[in-house]
Amino acid sequence: MPLFNEASRIYAPDEIDFLRNCVALASLKLSSTQLDETVLAERILRLYESGLRDASTICDLAVRLITPANESTDILAANGNAPHEIDLLPE
């Protein structure tokens, strides 16, 4: 698994096992989408470093953080920075 190994001098072995378990649980929830495990591991690590210690909460939040990135971005932005701007003014 990315980022988590026994040679880590920052995390104790039980913390590494906990983080690996969180990645495995979140991977199961995201199995139907294209998954970049590095991004997932990064999200889980940030949530863990923020003080969360409940595996189900970390997994749910990590899944929510990753899911919007896979959705369509064809949304018209108010500031005009939308990827496909529609010209609403006739020429």
Biotite code that builds the C-alpha atoms (Angstrom):
import biotite.structure as struc

atoms = struc.array([
    struc.Atom([0.000, 0.000, 0.000], chain_id="A", res_id=1, res_name="MET", atom_name="CA", element="C"),
    struc.Atom([1.284, 3.450, -0.740], chain_id="A", res_id=2, res_name="PRO", atom_name="CA", element="C"),
    struc.Atom([2.791, 5.622, 1.985], chain_id="A", res_id=3, res_name="LEU", atom_name="CA", element="C"),
    struc.Atom([2.477, 3.033, 4.742], chain_id="A", res_id=4, res_name="PHE", atom_name="CA", element="C"),
    struc.Atom([5.403, 0.755, 5.464], chain_id="A", res_id=5, res_name="ASN", atom_name="CA", element="C"),
    struc.Atom([7.088, -0.779, 8.485], chain_id="A", res_id=6, res_name="GLU", atom_name="CA", element="C"),
    struc.Atom([10.209, 1.340, 7.945], chain_id="A", res_id=7, res_name="ALA", atom_name="CA", element="C"),
    struc.Atom([8.268, 4.495, 8.750], chain_id="A", res_id=8, res_name="SER", atom_name="CA", element="C"),
    struc.Atom([9.902, 6.360, 11.611], chain_id="A", res_id=9, res_name="ARG", atom_name="CA", element="C"),
    struc.Atom([6.794, 8.475, 12.184], chain_id="A", res_id=10, res_name="ILE", atom_name="CA", element="C"),
    struc.Atom([4.114, 5.850, 12.793], chain_id="A", res_id=11, res_name="TYR", atom_name="CA", element="C"),
    struc.Atom([3.995, 2.944, 15.205], chain_id="A", res_id=12, res_name="ALA", atom_name="CA", element="C"),
    struc.Atom([3.269, -0.532, 13.789], chain_id="A", res_id=13, res_name="PRO", atom_name="CA", element="C"),
    struc.Atom([-0.301, -0.479, 15.133], chain_id="A", res_id=14, res_name="ASP", atom_name="CA", element="C"),
    struc.Atom([-0.889, 2.886, 13.438], chain_id="A", res_id=15, res_name="GLU", atom_name="CA", element="C"),
    struc.Atom([0.428, 1.515, 10.144], chain_id="A", res_id=16, res_name="ILE", atom_name="CA", element="C"),
    struc.Atom([-1.955, -1.450, 10.419], chain_id="A", res_id=17, res_name="ASP", atom_name="CA", element="C"),
    struc.Atom([-4.830, 0.927, 11.185], chain_id="A", res_id=18, res_name="PHE", atom_name="CA", element="C"),
    struc.Atom([-4.032, 3.123, 8.151], chain_id="A", res_id=19, res_name="LEU", atom_name="CA", element="C"),
    struc.Atom([-3.722, 0.069, 5.885], chain_id="A", res_id=20, res_name="ARG", atom_name="CA", element="C"),
    struc.Atom([-7.075, -1.179, 7.158], chain_id="A", res_id=21, res_name="ASN", atom_name="CA", element="C"),
    struc.Atom([-8.648, 2.207, 6.369], chain_id="A", res_id=22, res_name="CYS", atom_name="CA", element="C"),
    struc.Atom([-7.250, 2.126, 2.820], chain_id="A", res_id=23, res_name="VAL", atom_name="CA", element="C"),
    struc.Atom([-8.575, -1.408, 2.321], chain_id="A", res_id=24, res_name="ALA", atom_name="CA", element="C"),
    struc.Atom([-12.060, -0.497, 3.589], chain_id="A", res_id=25, res_name="LEU", atom_name="CA", element="C"),
    struc.Atom([-12.230, 2.662, 1.489], chain_id="A", res_id=26, res_name="ALA", atom_name="CA", element="C"),
    struc.Atom([-10.988, 0.760, -1.577], chain_id="A", res_id=27, res_name="SER", atom_name="CA", element="C"),
    struc.Atom([-13.887, -1.655, -1.209], chain_id="A", res_id=28, res_name="LEU", atom_name="CA", element="C"),
    struc.Atom([-16.343, 1.244, -1.122], chain_id="A", res_id=29, res_name="LYS", atom_name="CA", element="C"),
    struc.Atom([-14.744, 2.775, -4.227], chain_id="A", res_id=30, res_name="LEU", atom_name="CA", element="C"),
    struc.Atom([-14.399, -0.477, -6.162], chain_id="A", res_id=31, res_name="SER", atom_name="CA", element="C"),
    struc.Atom([-16.785, 0.664, -8.920], chain_id="A", res_id=32, res_name="SER", atom_name="CA", element="C"),
    struc.Atom([-14.742, 3.784, -9.763], chain_id="A", res_id=33, res_name="THR", atom_name="CA", element="C"),
    struc.Atom([-11.284, 4.380, -11.158], chain_id="A", res_id=34, res_name="GLN", atom_name="CA", element="C"),
    struc.Atom([-9.158, 4.485, -8.049], chain_id="A", res_id=35, res_name="LEU", atom_name="CA", element="C"),
    struc.Atom([-5.766, 6.041, -7.525], chain_id="A", res_id=36, res_name="ASP", atom_name="CA", element="C"),
    struc.Atom([-4.574, 4.435, -4.289], chain_id="A", res_id=37, res_name="GLU", atom_name="CA", element="C"),
    struc.Atom([-1.982, 7.138, -3.757], chain_id="A", res_id=38, res_name="THR", atom_name="CA", element="C"),
    struc.Atom([-4.682, 9.822, -3.633], chain_id="A", res_id=39, res_name="VAL", atom_name="CA", element="C"),
    struc.Atom([-6.824, 7.654, -1.361], chain_id="A", res_id=40, res_name="LEU", atom_name="CA", element="C"),
    struc.Atom([-3.907, 7.015, 0.990], chain_id="A", res_id=41, res_name="ALA", atom_name="CA", element="C"),
    struc.Atom([-3.097, 10.725, 1.050], chain_id="A", res_id=42, res_name="GLU", atom_name="CA", element="C"),
    struc.Atom([-6.673, 11.623, 2.016], chain_id="A", res_id=43, res_name="ARG", atom_name="CA", element="C"),
    struc.Atom([-6.741, 8.976, 4.747], chain_id="A", res_id=44, res_name="ILE", atom_name="CA", element="C"),
    struc.Atom([-3.392, 10.116, 6.098], chain_id="A", res_id=45, res_name="LEU", atom_name="CA", element="C"),
    struc.Atom([-4.546, 13.737, 6.248], chain_id="A", res_id=46, res_name="ARG", atom_name="CA", element="C"),
    struc.Atom([-7.728, 12.740, 8.075], chain_id="A", res_id=47, res_name="LEU", atom_name="CA", element="C"),
    struc.Atom([-5.700, 10.637, 10.520], chain_id="A", res_id=48, res_name="TYR", atom_name="CA", element="C"),
    struc.Atom([-3.241, 13.481, 11.118], chain_id="A", res_id=49, res_name="GLU", atom_name="CA", element="C"),
    struc.Atom([-6.160, 15.840, 11.777], chain_id="A", res_id=50, res_name="SER", atom_name="CA", element="C"),
    struc.Atom([-7.047, 13.739, 14.817], chain_id="A", res_id=51, res_name="GLY", atom_name="CA", element="C"),
    struc.Atom([-9.673, 11.293, 13.549], chain_id="A", res_id=52, res_name="LEU", atom_name="CA", element="C"),
    struc.Atom([-9.228, 7.797, 14.957], chain_id="A", res_id=53, res_name="ARG", atom_name="CA", element="C"),
    struc.Atom([-12.483, 6.062, 13.962], chain_id="A", res_id=54, res_name="ASP", atom_name="CA", element="C"),
    struc.Atom([-11.877, 3.821, 10.929], chain_id="A", res_id=55, res_name="ALA", atom_name="CA", element="C"),
    struc.Atom([-15.431, 4.028, 9.585], chain_id="A", res_id=56, res_name="SER", atom_name="CA", element="C"),
    struc.Atom([-15.479, 7.832, 9.823], chain_id="A", res_id=57, res_name="THR", atom_name="CA", element="C"),
    struc.Atom([-12.103, 8.125, 8.110], chain_id="A", res_id=58, res_name="ILE", atom_name="CA", element="C"),
    struc.Atom([-13.217, 5.755, 5.328], chain_id="A", res_id=59, res_name="CYS", atom_name="CA", element="C"),
    struc.Atom([-16.521, 7.546, 4.766], chain_id="A", res_id=60, res_name="ASP", atom_name="CA", element="C"),
    struc.Atom([-14.877, 10.971, 4.615], chain_id="A", res_id=61, res_name="LEU", atom_name="CA", element="C"),
    struc.Atom([-12.093, 9.751, 2.320], chain_id="A", res_id=62, res_name="ALA", atom_name="CA", element="C"),
    struc.Atom([-14.669, 8.240, -0.048], chain_id="A", res_id=63, res_name="VAL", atom_name="CA", element="C"),
    struc.Atom([-16.615, 11.511, -0.073], chain_id="A", res_id=64, res_name="ARG", atom_name="CA", element="C"),
    struc.Atom([-13.449, 13.473, -0.810], chain_id="A", res_id=65, res_name="LEU", atom_name="CA", element="C"),
    struc.Atom([-12.565, 11.236, -3.750], chain_id="A", res_id=66, res_name="ILE", atom_name="CA", element="C"),
    struc.Atom([-16.016, 10.748, -5.293], chain_id="A", res_id=67, res_name="THR", atom_name="CA", element="C"),
    struc.Atom([-16.606, 14.381, -6.433], chain_id="A", res_id=68, res_name="PRO", atom_name="CA", element="C"),
    struc.Atom([-13.357, 14.294, -8.427], chain_id="A", res_id=69, res_name="ALA", atom_name="CA", element="C"),
    struc.Atom([-14.793, 11.520, -10.578], chain_id="A", res_id=70, res_name="ASN", atom_name="CA", element="C"),
    struc.Atom([-18.007, 13.364, -11.408], chain_id="A", res_id=71, res_name="GLU", atom_name="CA", element="C"),
    struc.Atom([-18.578, 15.482, -14.482], chain_id="A", res_id=72, res_name="SER", atom_name="CA", element="C"),
    struc.Atom([-17.213, 19.012, -14.442], chain_id="A", res_id=73, res_name="THR", atom_name="CA", element="C"),
    struc.Atom([-19.638, 20.385, -17.050], chain_id="A", res_id=74, res_name="ASP", atom_name="CA", element="C"),
    struc.Atom([-21.004, 22.982, -14.644], chain_id="A", res_id=75, res_name="ILE", atom_name="CA", element="C"),
    struc.Atom([-21.290, 26.614, -15.617], chain_id="A", res_id=76, res_name="LEU", atom_name="CA", element="C"),
    struc.Atom([-19.277, 28.645, -13.131], chain_id="A", res_id=77, res_name="ALA", atom_name="CA", element="C"),
    struc.Atom([-20.404, 32.056, -11.937], chain_id="A", res_id=78, res_name="ALA", atom_name="CA", element="C"),
    struc.Atom([-16.945, 33.524, -12.458], chain_id="A", res_id=79, res_name="ASN", atom_name="CA", element="C"),
    struc.Atom([-16.650, 32.347, -16.061], chain_id="A", res_id=80, res_name="GLY", atom_name="CA", element="C"),
    struc.Atom([-13.903, 29.805, -15.455], chain_id="A", res_id=81, res_name="ASN", atom_name="CA", element="C"),
    struc.Atom([-16.025, 26.842, -16.490], chain_id="A", res_id=82, res_name="ALA", atom_name="CA", element="C"),
    struc.Atom([-14.258, 24.264, -18.669], chain_id="A", res_id=83, res_name="PRO", atom_name="CA", element="C"),
    struc.Atom([-16.792, 24.647, -21.512], chain_id="A", res_id=84, res_name="HIS", atom_name="CA", element="C"),
    struc.Atom([-18.151, 28.162, -21.409], chain_id="A", res_id=85, res_name="GLU", atom_name="CA", element="C"),
    struc.Atom([-21.327, 28.723, -23.353], chain_id="A", res_id=86, res_name="ILE", atom_name="CA", element="C"),
    struc.Atom([-21.556, 32.017, -25.204], chain_id="A", res_id=87, res_name="ASP", atom_name="CA", element="C"),
    struc.Atom([-24.891, 33.378, -24.032], chain_id="A", res_id=88, res_name="LEU", atom_name="CA", element="C"),
    struc.Atom([-24.617, 36.691, -25.868], chain_id="A", res_id=89, res_name="LEU", atom_name="CA", element="C"),
    struc.Atom([-25.623, 36.674, -29.548], chain_id="A", res_id=90, res_name="PRO", atom_name="CA", element="C"),
    struc.Atom([-23.145, 38.232, -31.918], chain_id="A", res_id=91, res_name="GLU", atom_name="CA", element="C"),
])
